[in-house]
């Protein structure tokens, strides 16, 4: 029959799943994790695509300055022709000299008389003029004349471009500012991603430290139980001590499981923010103690931190410029606009579909049009007022945001200062707790102290080691938040955004 210690070890080995033999765990440093995240993180990719989209939108706005050329083409089939009336009455009779026939007869009869007089004696014979008969299917003098043809074809080119349009010029500036805002948002996404990766990376290190501490507690409990069991077997330890030592082993096992689960979950979180496949096996290099040297940080340096490079304030500044441009653009709606236009077209009107015999008639023109705004129901005035209200709202929002950011800077600095002080105290506490535990363990082994004293020393040592790691973790997280808030990443020496450098 297995003893409780052996059973506990076997249970731990069974519950911890073994990694597949064919998988390779990639150990990443913090710099490696950041480089991978900058190329694989979904948020960064979306931000870069937004920059591309804004660039296309800016180019599309510039296109309004160039001539807009369009081809046109149309075909019309007449269903019923228009009727044209010339003189006459609506009675439908041909008497009274009305209609087209009477009109031509009255004109041509004198002409025919003079022609006959001129050709007398010449031997020429010119038949006298006879009025044309009216086609009853087409028209009569009373019914009028059907005009037009059945098919109308039209094709051509039109072109137009603005010459003077102040409102358009301001809209082009606004498009450029939209592009600048997209670039600044991309920088903000990168800084936020870096902050998330750092915090997740530190979270993994913290979880691994906690796992190491609880695993050490478990191993000490197992070793103490083995010592107590030997003493109990020779009747040098009471049954109470034996039961308590056995209970300490059982109580240590869940803490190991929880700590191990925290390591797994923190690694999943790190892979998620990096943009890696969650099934990929990775691990972090080093420990939190490797970053303890960063705690020798001058707090006074943080006192002079400014918001000049903070991404939120820079975005608000760009938005303020956009609203100022919008106000001017709405005001320029009062100004006249001048544009140039050109058109060239070819027309053909036929009664059949014999394209080769069509007679095409050209028509073209070039012109300049002047548009002077006079009255629009106060729409332009209200648009200007609306833009000014939005500008004032943004000013108030900017003031409030700066206040909140300054408070956040103070919170980060306080947390960092507290972490530095806590680390110094915890480090000393760990040394003293380790010494106390070693003394208690030796005293217990020689029978000069009880298991309760040993457990108390173990509890103090565990708490001290966890407090030491927690102080380092809190300092690193606060420092990461402060770096993001100050926002000096991805900027060149002149403070301009450089997304390819950090």
FENBELQUI-V998394 format. One record per backbone hydrogen bond with DSSP energy under -1.0 kcal/mol. NH is the residue of the N-H (numbers start at 1). CO is the residue of the C=O. E is the energy in kcal/mol with one decimal. If there is no record, write none. Layout:
NH_CO_E / NH_CO_E
This chain:
7_3_-2.4 / 8_4_-2.5 / 9_5_-2.2 / 10_6_-2.4 / 11_7_-2.6 / 12_8_-2.2 / 13_9_-2.0 / 14_10_-2.0 / 15_11_-2.3 / 16_12_-1.6 / 23_20_-1.3 / 26_281_-2.4 / 28_283_-3.2 / 33_29_-2.3 / 34_30_-2.1 / 35_31_-2.4 / 36_32_-2.3 / 37_33_-2.2 / 38_34_-2.2 / 40_36_-1.9 / 41_37_-2.5 / 45_41_-1.8 / 46_42_-2.5 / 47_43_-2.2 / 48_44_-2.3 / 49_45_-2.2 / 50_46_-1.9 / 51_47_-1.6 / 52_48_-1.9 / 53_49_-2.4 / 54_50_-2.4 / 55_51_-2.1 / 56_52_-2.0 / 57_53_-2.2 / 58_54_-2.2 / 59_55_-2.2 / 60_56_-2.4 / 61_57_-1.6 / 62_58_-1.9 / 63_59_-1.3 / 64_61_-1.4 / 65_62_-2.0 / 66_63_-1.2 / 68_160_-3.6 / 70_158_-2.8 / 72_156_-2.9 / 74_154_-3.1 / 76_152_-2.6 / 78_150_-3.1 / 84_145_-3.7 / 103_99_-1.4 / 104_100_-2.5 / 105_101_-2.2 / 106_102_-2.2 / 107_103_-1.2 / 108_104_-2.7 / 109_105_-2.1 / 112_108_-2.5 / 113_109_-1.8 / 114_110_-2.1 / 115_111_-1.8 / 116_112_-1.9 / 117_113_-1.7 / 118_114_-1.7 / 119_115_-1.6 / 122_119_-1.8 / 138_135_-1.3 / 139_135_-2.0 / 144_140_-2.0 / 145_84_-3.6 / 147_82_-2.7 / 151_350_-3.4 / 152_76_-2.4 / 153_348_-3.4 / 154_74_-2.3 / 155_346_-1.9 / 156_72_-2.4 / 157_344_-2.9 / 158_70_-2.9 / 159_342_-2.9 / 160_68_-1.2 / 161_340_-2.2 / 163_338_-3.1 / 164_338_-2.1 / 169_165_-1.6 / 170_166_-1.8 / 171_167_-1.8 / 172_168_-1.6 / 173_169_-1.5 / 174_170_-2.2 / 175_171_-1.8 / 176_172_-1.8 / 177_173_-2.0 / 178_174_-1.9 / 179_175_-1.6 / 180_176_-1.9 / 181_177_-2.3 / 182_178_-1.9 / 183_179_-2.0 / 184_180_-2.2 / 185_181_-2.4 / 186_182_-1.9 / 187_183_-2.0 / 188_184_-2.3 / 189_185_-2.4 / 190_186_-2.1 / 191_187_-2.5 / 192_188_-2.6 / 193_189_-2.4 / 194_190_-2.6 / 195_191_-2.4 / 196_192_-2.3 / 197_193_-2.7 / 198_194_-2.6 / 199_195_-2.5 / 200_196_-2.6 / 201_197_-2.8 / 202_198_-3.0 / 203_199_-2.1 / 204_200_-2.0 / 205_201_-2.1 / 206_202_-2.6 / 207_203_-2.5 / 208_204_-2.6 / 209_205_-2.2 / 210_206_-2.5 / 211_207_-2.4 / 212_208_-2.4 / 213_209_-2.5 / 214_210_-2.7 / 215_211_-2.3 / 216_212_-2.1 / 217_213_-2.3 / 218_214_-2.3 / 219_215_-2.5 / 220_216_-2.6 / 221_217_-2.4 / 222_218_-2.5 / 223_219_-2.6 / 224_220_-2.8 / 225_221_-2.3 / 226_222_-2.2 / 227_223_-2.1 / 228_224_-2.8 / 229_225_-2.9 / 230_226_-2.0 / 231_227_-2.1 / 232_228_-2.6 / 233_229_-2.2 / 234_230_-1.2 / 235_232_-1.3 / 236_231_-3.8 / 242_238_-2.0 / 243_239_-2.4 / 244_240_-2.5 / 245_241_-2.5 / 246_242_-2.0 / 247_243_-2.2 / 248_244_-2.2 / 249_245_-1.5 / 250_246_-1.8 / 251_247_-2.6 / 252_248_-1.5 / 253_249_-1.2 / 256_252_-1.5 / 257_253_-2.1 / 258_254_-2.9 / 259_255_-2.3 / 260_256_-2.5 / 261_257_-2.5 / 262_258_-2.1 / 263_259_-1.8 / 264_260_-2.0 / 265_261_-2.5 / 266_262_-2.4 / 267_263_-2.0 / 268_264_-1.9 / 269_265_-2.3 / 270_266_-2.1 / 271_267_-2.5 / 272_268_-2.1 / 273_269_-2.2 / 274_270_-1.7 / 275_271_-1.1 / 276_271_-2.4 / 280_277_-1.8 / 283_26_-2.3 / 285_28_-1.9 / 290_287_-1.2 / 291_288_-1.6 / 292_289_-1.2 / 294_291_-1.3 / 295_292_-1.6 / 296_293_-1.5 / 297_295_-1.9 / 301_298_-1.1 / 303_299_-1.0 / 305_302_-1.7 / 314_310_-2.1 / 315_311_-2.4 / 316_312_-2.1 / 317_313_-2.1 / 318_314_-2.1 / 319_315_-2.5 / 320_316_-2.2 / 321_317_-2.1 / 322_318_-2.3 / 323_319_-2.3 / 324_320_-2.2 / 325_321_-2.3 / 326_322_-2.4 / 327_323_-2.4 / 328_324_-2.0 / 329_325_-2.5 / 330_326_-2.3 / 331_327_-2.2 / 332_328_-2.4 / 334_331_-1.7 / 335_332_-1.5 / 337_371_-2.2 / 338_164_-2.4 / 339_369_-2.3 / 340_161_-2.9 / 341_367_-2.9 / 342_159_-2.8 / 343_365_-2.7 / 344_157_-2.6 / 345_363_-3.6 / 346_155_-3.3 / 347_361_-2.5 / 348_153_-2.2 / 350_151_-2.2 / 355_353_-1.4 / 357_354_-1.6 / 358_355_-1.6 / 361_347_-3.4 / 363_345_-2.8 / 365_343_-2.5 / 367_341_-2.8 / 369_339_-2.7 / 371_337_-2.9 / 382_378_-2.1 / 383_379_-2.2 / 384_380_-2.0 / 385_381_-2.2 / 386_382_-2.4 / 387_383_-2.1 / 388_384_-2.0 / 389_385_-2.1 / 390_386_-2.1 / 391_387_-1.9 / 392_388_-2.2 / 393_389_-2.5 / 394_390_-2.1 / 395_391_-1.8 / 396_392_-1.9 / 397_393_-2.4 / 398_394_-2.6 / 399_395_-2.0 / 400_396_-2.2 / 401_397_-2.5 / 402_398_-2.4 / 403_399_-1.8 / 404_400_-2.2 / 405_401_-2.5 / 406_402_-2.2 / 407_403_-2.0 / 408_404_-2.1 / 409_405_-2.2 / 410_406_-2.0 / 411_407_-2.4 / 412_408_-2.6 / 413_409_-2.4 / 414_410_-2.4 / 415_411_-2.5 / 416_412_-2.6 / 417_413_-2.6 / 418_414_-2.7 / 419_415_-2.5 / 420_416_-2.2 / 421_417_-2.1 / 422_418_-3.0 / 423_419_-2.3 / 424_420_-1.9 / 425_421_-2.1 / 426_422_-3.2 / 427_423_-2.6 / 428_424_-1.5 / 429_425_-2.2 / 430_426_-2.5 / 431_427_-1.7 / 432_428_-2.1 / 433_429_-3.0 / 434_430_-2.6 / 435_431_-2.0 / 436_432_-2.6 / 437_433_-2.4 / 438_434_-2.4 / 439_435_-2.2 / 440_436_-2.5 / 441_437_-2.7 / 442_438_-2.2 / 443_439_-2.6 / 444_440_-2.4 / 445_441_-2.1 / 446_442_-1.6 / 448_443_-3.2 / 454_450_-1.6 / 455_451_-2.7 / 456_452_-2.4 / 457_453_-2.1 / 458_454_-2.2 / 459_455_-2.5 / 460_456_-2.2 / 461_457_-2.2 / 462_458_-2.4 / 463_459_-2.5 / 464_460_-2.2 / 465_461_-2.4 / 466_462_-2.4 / 467_463_-2.3 / 468_464_-2.1 / 469_465_-2.0 / 470_466_-2.5 / 471_467_-2.1 / 472_468_-1.7 / 473_469_-2.6 / 474_470_-2.7 / 475_471_-2.0 / 476_472_-2.4 / 477_473_-2.5 / 478_474_-2.2 / 479_475_-2.5 / 480_476_-2.2 / 481_477_-2.2 / 482_478_-2.2 / 483_479_-2.3 / 484_480_-2.1 / 485_481_-2.1 / 486_482_-2.7 / 487_483_-2.2 / 492_496_-2.4 / 495_492_-1.6 / 498_490_-2.4 / 501_498_-1.4
